[in-house]
Each structure stands twice: as C-alpha cells, then as structure tokens.
Amino acid sequence: MRILREPQIYLLGRQTSDQAEVDRFLTDHGVAWQSDTEVAGEHLVEVAGRVCYMSFAKPRPGGNQAYIQHILEVGHGSVLEHAVWNFLITGVSRSFTHELVRHRAGMGYSQLSQRYVDESVAEYVEPDCIADHPGAHAVWVETVRVAHEGYEKLVDLLAEKFADEPDRTLRRKKARQAARSVLPNATETKIFVTANARSLRHFLEMRGSRHAEEEIRKVAVAMLHILQREAPNLFGDYALIDLPDGTQEIETRFRKV
C-alpha cells in the first residue's frame, strides 16, 4: 500500500491560433493589426476583446500585456473564456475531486472510474497534518489498511455471487462498484481537466486562499506555477504569499474578473 503526499499535474494540451484566418478577417474589414504575444490563449483573448469594439485600427500602446492588464482592471472577464488548457491531475484524493468538481462553469472533467478500475492496487493520499503527527499517522495507516483489505475481500466474495453472469466485464464491474463503498476519501484518483482562463482564475482565487483545504490549495499553487509560465499576461498578476505554517496562498488585486 503506497502513501502519497504531493499531487502531480501534467499539462497535456493548449490552444493554437490560426494567424492566416485572423489576417483574412482583418483584410475583409480593411484594417491591419498584429499582436506581440506568441501564446495562443493570450492572442485569442486579445482578438476577442478587440472584436467587441473593433479596436484593431488604434491599439493601445504596450502590446498584449497592457491590453490584458486593462481587461483585468475593467473586469471584462468574458473574453478570458476563450483561452483554454487541458490538465491531467494525479496523486490526489477523492476528497480533492469532490471539491474540484464543484467548479462547473467553464471546466470539464473525466475521472478514473472505480467501477472499471481494480482498486486492489490503489494508492492513498495522506493529509500533511496527519503525516506530521506520529500517533495520528499510525491510526490513519491502520484505518486505510483495513479498508483496503475489506475492499479486496468484498471483490472476491462478490465475484462468487455474480459467478453466473456470463459477461466477464459486467461481472467484475458489479463486484467493484459495490466493493468500492468501503474505500475512504483518501483513495488516490486521476482526473482530466479542461478549463478556460476565467474559470482557472476563479479556481486559483477560491482554492488558493489560506482558508481553502490544504490539498486543493497545493494543486492551486502548482497550477499557478504552470499557468504563469504558459501565459504570463493572463496570470502574471498573481503572487504567492508565504504563510506561518510553511504553506503558501495566492493573492491578486484583480479578483473575480
């Protein structure tokens, strides 16, 4: 039984923009304009914002960074919805995903299925406050061990119960979907997340707060590092603040754009 403490985030996809089509649109409307960013998400946010006012002919000085800064200042958040990324998050608990999927607008999810995946090889995510306390750690490990063994026994017993089911896949699914009821929220899971820049900003502000649960705050902080490398003009306003307990929180002066 393996115990995990840190999440892993994989950036699997990002947008591309078609400059030829942008240029065709501009030509059709008798204007010339070019962005100075090479980040497709930032580029498309600027295009979307300029379409609203047809402001291609007289752009503000300062390029894409200044443009997006102004978007954040005035709260024109809808144009941020056009920038999209795809993440795979692993090494997280089902407690985490129960909270994550509450972020519905602008975010899509595909999560590991306990009905089809054999959790006899499951790993478990231990909260730091438990891991740092020897007595609590011992109780946690024993509790998880009992649950894990209970799952394995239930799968075996239910496999016998459903032995007459001719479909092997259905037989295993029936056993696993019932046996999973004893697995704790600490069970590790994997979740694929697609999200736009506006929903990501909301996630960072809500879950990067010192008042958020620590595991989801870890993910928010790790995701911020990725997004600031990916699209600094869209996420560069965020700062990481060190907290007395050694963790960090996320702050920005442009909240709820």
N, C-alpha and C positions, 0 to 999 in steps of 0.2 A: 504494500500500500504506500504510494508515494504522496508526500505532502508538498504543496506548492505555496509560495508566499508572494510571488510577483507576477503580474499579468504580462502577456506578450501581445503586441499589436503589429499587424502586418498591413502595410498599405498596398493593396492589390490592384487598385485601379484609379485612374484620374482622367479628366477630360482632355480632349483635343479640340482645337477650333480650326475652322476652315477659312483661312485668310482670303483665299480666292473668292469665296462666296460673300465674305464681308466686303471685299473690294467691288464685287459686282453690284451689291446693294448700294454702296456709296456712289458708284458711277451712275446707276439708274436714277439717283436723286441729285446728281450734279454737285457732289461735294467730295473732298479728299480729306482723309484722316488716317492716322496711324498711331497705335498705342505703343508705348515703350516697354511694356511688360511681355515676357516670354511665357508667363504662366497662363494657361488657357482659362482657368477659372477666373482669374483677375481680369483677363481680357474680355471675357463674355459678360462679366458683371458691368464693366465699363460700357460695352456696346449696348447692353440692355438699358442702362441708365441714360445713355445719350439718345436712344430711340424715344424715350419718354418725352424729351424736349427738343429732339432733332438738333442737338447742340454740337454736331460734328464740325461745323464750319468754324466755330470760335471756341476752341477748347481752352479751359483754364490753364495757366502755367503750372508746372510741377509734375506733369505726366500722370500715370496711373495711380501712383501713390497718393498724390494730392487729391485726385478725383475720388478715390475710395475713402480717404480721410474725410472729405466733405460729405460723402454718403453717410458715414458713421455719425458725423456731427449733427446732420439734419434728421437722422433716423429713417432714411429711405431704405428700409431693410428688405423690401420685397425683391429688389434686384439681386440681393445676395443669394436668393433661392436658385439662381441659375448656375452656380458653381457647385460641383458635386464630386465626392470622393467615395471610394469603396475600401472598407477595412475588414480584416478578419481579426477578431479578438479571442485569445485563448488564455488558459491559465487563470480563468475567473470562475467564480462560484455561481450557482443558480440564484443565490441571494442577489448577486450583482445583476444578473439578467432580468430578474423580477423588477428591479428598479429601472434598468435601462429601457425596457420596452414601454415604459410609461411615456417616454419621449416619442410621440406618434407622428406629429406633423413634420413632414419633410425628412422622415427617417424610415428606412425599410430594413427588415430583419429576416435572416434564415438561420435557424439554430439547430444544433445537434439534437437528434431525436433519441430519446431514451426508449422508445418503443422498438426501434430497429437496431440500435447500437447496444452491444453487450457491455453492461456496466460492471461486469466482474473484473475488468481491468481499469476501473475508474480511479482517478486521482482526486485529491481533496484539497481545498483551499482553506488554510488556517488563518484567521484574523491575527494581526500582529500583537494585539493586546493579550490574546490567549497564549500565543507562542512565547511571549516575553515573560510569562508567569509560569514557573515550573509546575506548580500544583494544578493550575488551570489547563496547562498543556497536557498533562497526564490524563486528566479527566476527558479532555476533548479527544485525544487519540483513542482511548478505550471506547468512548461512545461511538466514534466513527467506525472503529474496527467491528464492533458488534453489529452495527447497521449494515456494514459491507458483507459480513458473513451471513447475516439474515437474508440479504438480497440473493446471495448465491444459493442458499438453501431453498428459498422460495422458487427460484427459477427451476431448480431440479425437480421439486415437488410438483410444480405446475406443468412441467414438461410431461410428467407421467399422467397428470389429469387430462391434458389435451392430446394424449398419445393417439387417439382415434382420428384426430384431424389430419386429413390426407395432405394438405398443403403445408410443407415444412416451414416456409416463411411465415405463414399465418400462425402456425403452432408456436413458433419462437416469439412472434410479436405478442400473442396473447399472454404468454408467460412473463415476458419482460415488462409489458405495460402494467401488469398487476404487481409484480415484484418491486418495481421502482417506487412504490408507495412508501417503502421503508427507508429510502435513501434520504440523507439530510440535504439541507440547502447548501452545505459546504461542497457538494459534489461538483467537480470541475466540469465546465462545459465550453463549447466553442460557438461563437456567433458571428455571422457575416453581417456587416452593417453598411448600408448605403445612406449617405446623408448630404444635404446641401449646406452651404456655408452659414446660412441664417440659423438653421436648426443646430448646427455644430456650435455656433456661438452661444445659443441658449443653453445647450448641454454643458459647455465649459463654465458658464456663469453659475448655473444651478448646482452642478456636481463638483465644481472646483472650489466651492465655498468651504470655509472651515467648519460649517455646520453640516456638511454632507457626510455620509458614511465613508469610512476611510478607504475601503476597497474601490468604490466607484470614483473617489477623488484621485486615487492613484492612476486610474485609467484616464481621467480627465487631464491630469498633469502630463502623462506620457503622450496623449493625443495632441496636446498643445505643442509639445516639442516638435512633433511631426508636422503639424499644420503651419507652424511658424517657419519651418524650412521649406515647406511646399508653397505657401502663399503668404509671404510676409506682409504684403499690403493689406490682406484681408484679416490677418490675425496678429499683426505686429503690435497692436495697442495693448495686448495682454501682458501682465507682469506676474511673475511668481514671487510670492511673499513667504519667507521662512516663518514657521510657527514654533512656539516654545517646545512642542513635543517632537521636533525634528522633521515633521512633515511640511508640506507646502500648500498654499492656497493660491487661487487665480483671481486677479483683480483687473478691472478695466474701468475707464471713465465713460465708455460708451456702452452702457448696459441696455439689454432688451431692445436692440435695434430691429 
